[in-house]
Amino acid sequence: MQDTPPKMRFRVESRRVNAHGSRSRCKNAEVALDTDLAGSPDAFNPAELLLAALSACMIKSIERVAPILKFQLSGVEVVVEGVRQDVPPRMESIRYEIIVDTDENDQRLSLLHDNVRKYGTVFNTVSPGTDLQGSLRRR
């Protein structure tokens, strides 16, 4: 009988600073949050945080699988765009483009993209409830 590894647990604490914004803390990091009803150009609003989490998930997935696949790259950029539906309020669709600085062939790029879609925690959380589509290409 094989032991199951312990589940990863995450904790983030968020506090309202004032009517214009809030802050989230995790470990030794802090993020400014746009919780102002009028919006703020100096912080991520909740929808933008979701898109940032998704893009970070994709990059982290690539960092995780690149050594396993012996995939050579020198950089990764992810562009994510979401469309919000009003009633009920939710992300209706999300489109992404992953741009990889690499000389790997198209088959290897496809393999990398498959791994991003298959093993990303945030990707797999968002995907079932959202029209999530995108591509991975070489720069």
C-alpha positions in Angstrom: 0.0 0.0 0.0 1.4 3.3 -1.1 1.3 6.3 1.3 -0.4 9.4 -0.2 1.6 12.6 0.2 0.2 15.3 2.4 -2.0 17.8 0.6 -0.5 21.2 0.0 -2.2 24.0 1.9 -2.2 27.7 1.2 -3.0 30.7 3.3 -3.5 34.3 2.3 -4.6 37.1 4.6 -6.3 40.2 3.2 -7.2 43.4 4.9 -9.1 46.6 3.9 -6.7 49.6 4.2 -9.4 52.1 3.4 -12.2 52.7 1.0 -9.7 52.8 -1.9 -7.8 49.6 -1.4 -6.7 46.5 0.5 -3.6 44.4 0.9 -3.0 40.7 0.8 -0.2 39.0 2.6 1.3 35.5 2.1 4.7 34.4 3.5 6.9 37.5 3.2 5.1 38.9 0.2 2.4 41.6 0.0 0.1 42.6 -2.9 -1.9 45.8 -3.2 -5.6 45.1 -4.1 -7.9 47.4 -6.0 -11.1 47.1 -3.9 -12.2 50.7 -4.6 -15.6 50.8 -6.3 -14.3 53.5 -8.7 -11.2 51.4 -9.5 -7.6 52.1 -9.0 -4.7 52.1 -11.5 -2.2 51.3 -8.8 -3.4 47.7 -7.9 -4.9 44.6 -9.3 -8.6 44.2 -9.1 -10.0 40.8 -8.3 -10.5 39.8 -11.9 -7.0 40.9 -12.8 -5.7 38.9 -9.8 -7.4 35.8 -11.2 -5.8 36.3 -14.6 -2.4 37.0 -12.9 -2.8 33.7 -10.9 -3.6 31.8 -14.1 -0.5 33.3 -15.9 1.7 32.5 -12.9 0.3 29.0 -12.8 1.3 28.5 -16.5 4.8 29.8 -16.0 5.3 27.7 -12.9 4.0 24.6 -14.8 6.6 25.3 -17.4 9.4 25.7 -14.8 8.3 22.4 -13.3 8.2 20.3 -16.4 11.0 21.9 -18.5 13.8 20.0 -16.6 11.8 16.7 -16.8 11.3 17.1 -20.5 14.8 18.5 -21.0 13.1 21.4 -22.7 15.5 24.2 -23.5 14.2 27.8 -23.1 15.5 31.2 -22.2 12.3 33.0 -21.3 8.5 32.8 -21.1 5.8 35.5 -21.5 2.1 34.9 -20.9 -0.6 37.3 -22.1 -4.1 36.7 -20.7 -7.3 38.4 -21.5 -10.7 37.8 -19.8 -14.2 38.8 -20.7 -16.6 39.4 -17.8 -20.2 38.6 -18.0 -22.6 40.8 -15.9 -25.4 38.5 -15.0 -24.4 36.5 -13.1 -21.0 38.1 -12.7 -18.3 35.7 -13.7 -15.5 35.3 -16.2 -17.3 34.2 -19.3 -14.1 33.5 -21.3 -10.4 33.7 -21.0 -7.9 33.7 -23.8 -4.2 33.3 -23.4 -1.0 33.2 -25.4 2.2 31.7 -24.0 5.3 32.8 -25.8 8.5 30.8 -25.2 12.0 31.8 -26.2 13.3 28.5 -27.5 14.7 26.6 -30.5 12.7 23.5 -29.7 10.6 22.0 -32.6 6.8 22.3 -32.9 6.2 18.8 -31.5 8.1 19.7 -28.3 6.2 23.0 -28.0 2.9 21.0 -28.3 4.1 18.6 -25.6 5.0 21.6 -23.3 1.5 23.1 -23.9 -0.1 19.7 -23.1 1.7 19.7 -19.8 0.6 23.2 -18.9 -3.0 22.3 -19.5 -2.8 19.0 -17.7 -0.9 19.8 -14.5 -1.6 23.4 -13.6 -3.5 23.8 -10.3 -5.1 27.2 -11.2 -5.6 26.2 -14.8 -7.5 23.1 -13.8 -9.6 25.1 -11.3 -10.6 27.8 -13.7 -11.0 25.6 -16.8 -14.2 23.6 -15.9 -16.3 26.8 -15.3 -14.8 29.1 -18.0 -14.3 29.0 -21.8 -10.5 28.8 -21.4 -8.6 28.7 -24.7 -5.1 29.6 -25.8 -1.9 28.8 -27.6 1.7 28.3 -27.0 4.2 29.5 -29.5 7.9 30.1 -30.1 9.2 33.7 -30.0 
